Amino acid sequence: MNRPSLLVTLSQLRDLRARNVDALGSQLAQQQQQVRRYHSNIEALTRLGEISARMEPAQLGNLARYKTHLQRLVNGQRQAVQLAEQQQQVLQAQLLDEACKEKRFALMLAQQRDAQAQEAQRQQQALTDDCALQCWLRNRRQKA
């Protein structure tokens, strides 16, 4: 594989990795927002269950059923937040992995570009040296 096609391939791979990093970053942000929503729901449901007032026996029965139902909702939200936090950790690990891969490709691309620039500079220097040698030889022949 020649150098220009290698650079194109590395550039495409780096771009692909960068898109993966962006997509995972977006997913992680959505997951973090979902975790925050679950925590807000838990807080709101907990506040709803803190109702206390002087009530009749029938109302107390209703209140007990209401609080029981709220507690089930809170428990469900807690389970959901645990799952969401686990998913968030998985996404964070994937994001870190993809970011490292993207960085490796970016470094490889930079190294290849530097090598190509050095090679071009070396070739240019060789041409300049050849021209200088030809001029020197011409001047030497003319003097002789």
Buried (B, 14 or more C-beta within 10 A) or exposed (E): EEEEEBBEBBBEBBBEBBEBBEEBBEBBEEBBEBBEBBBEBBEEBBEEBEEEEEEEEEEEEEBEEBBEEBEEBBEBBBEBBEEBBEBBEEBBEBBEEBBEBBBEBBEBBEEBBEEBEEEEEEEEEEEEEEEEEEEEEEEEEEEE
